[in-house]
Amino acid sequence: MISQVIFLFISGAEIGFVLFIVLLVFGADKVPEIARGMGKAMRQIKDATNDIKSEITKGAEKQGIDIDITKDVQKQIDQVKDDVDEVTGPIKRKF
């Protein structure tokens, strides 16, 4: 098994080079501030996305729309498993 992490098709050397350029452009003092700011922005985006998802879910529930497709899919998967077990049951018993 190959244990490589692919991060946006960028190798470790390329990431290091980009970080080196960022360090040269902004300086060592500003890099932690920039990282903190990016972290806060990413957190705000994640929170906004979660808020939108919850609003959509609440709106769908108020209108009686079933948005949980996974239950239906799981029921169908279980039905197929049962059908396969019915067919393969006698075969398994013979062996």
C-alpha positions as CSV (number, residue, x, y, z in Angstrom):
1,M,0.0,0.0,0.0
2,I,1.3,3.4,-0.9
3,S,1.1,5.8,2.0
4,Q,1.3,9.2,0.2
5,V,-0.7,12.2,1.0
6,I,-1.8,14.1,-2.1
7,F,-2.5,17.7,-1.2
8,L,-3.9,19.5,-4.2
9,F,-1.3,17.8,-6.5
10,I,1.5,19.7,-4.8
11,S,4.6,18.0,-3.6
12,G,6.3,18.7,-0.3
13,A,9.1,20.7,-2.0
14,E,6.6,22.9,-3.8
15,I,4.8,23.6,-0.5
16,G,8.1,24.4,1.2
17,F,9.0,26.8,-1.7
18,V,5.6,28.6,-1.4
19,L,6.1,28.9,2.4
20,F,9.6,30.3,1.8
21,I,8.2,32.9,-0.6
22,V,5.4,33.9,1.9
23,L,8.1,34.2,4.6
24,L,10.2,36.5,2.3
25,V,7.2,38.6,1.2
26,F,5.5,39.1,4.5
27,G,8.3,38.6,7.1
28,A,8.5,36.4,10.1
29,D,6.3,38.8,12.2
30,K,3.3,38.7,9.9
31,V,3.1,35.0,9.1
32,P,1.5,34.0,12.4
33,E,-1.0,36.8,12.1
34,I,-1.8,35.8,8.5
35,A,-2.2,32.2,9.6
36,R,-4.5,33.2,12.4
37,G,-6.6,35.4,10.1
38,M,-6.9,32.5,7.6
39,G,-7.9,30.1,10.4
40,K,-10.6,32.5,11.6
41,A,-11.9,33.0,8.0
42,M,-12.0,29.3,7.4
43,R,-13.9,28.8,10.7
44,Q,-16.4,31.5,9.7
45,I,-17.0,29.9,6.4
46,K,-17.5,26.5,8.0
47,D,-19.9,28.0,10.6
48,A,-21.8,29.8,7.8
49,T,-22.1,26.6,5.8
50,N,-23.4,24.7,8.8
51,D,-25.9,27.5,9.5
52,I,-27.1,27.3,5.9
53,K,-27.4,23.5,6.1
54,S,-29.4,23.7,9.3
55,E,-31.7,26.3,7.9
56,I,-32.4,24.2,4.8
57,T,-33.0,21.2,7.0
58,K,-35.4,23.1,9.2
59,G,-37.3,24.5,6.3
60,A,-37.6,21.1,4.7
61,E,-38.8,19.6,7.9
62,K,-41.5,22.3,8.3
63,Q,-42.8,21.5,4.8
64,G,-42.7,17.8,5.5
65,I,-40.0,17.0,3.0
66,D,-37.9,14.0,3.8
67,I,-34.3,15.0,3.2
68,D,-32.8,11.9,4.8
69,I,-32.2,9.8,1.8
70,T,-29.8,7.6,3.6
71,K,-32.6,5.8,5.4
72,D,-34.2,4.8,2.0
73,V,-30.9,3.8,0.6
74,Q,-30.1,1.6,3.7
75,K,-33.6,0.0,3.4
76,Q,-32.9,-0.9,-0.2
77,I,-29.4,-2.2,0.7
78,D,-30.8,-4.4,3.4
79,Q,-33.5,-5.7,1.0
80,V,-30.8,-6.7,-1.5
81,K,-28.8,-8.4,1.2
82,D,-31.9,-10.4,2.3
83,D,-32.6,-11.4,-1.3
84,V,-29.0,-12.5,-1.8
85,D,-29.1,-14.5,1.5
86,E,-32.3,-16.2,0.3
87,V,-30.6,-17.2,-3.0
88,T,-27.2,-18.2,-1.5
89,G,-28.5,-19.8,1.6
90,P,-29.1,-23.2,0.1
91,I,-25.8,-23.0,-1.7
92,K,-23.9,-22.2,1.4
93,R,-25.6,-25.1,3.3
94,K,-24.4,-27.6,0.7
95,F,-20.8,-26.6,1.0
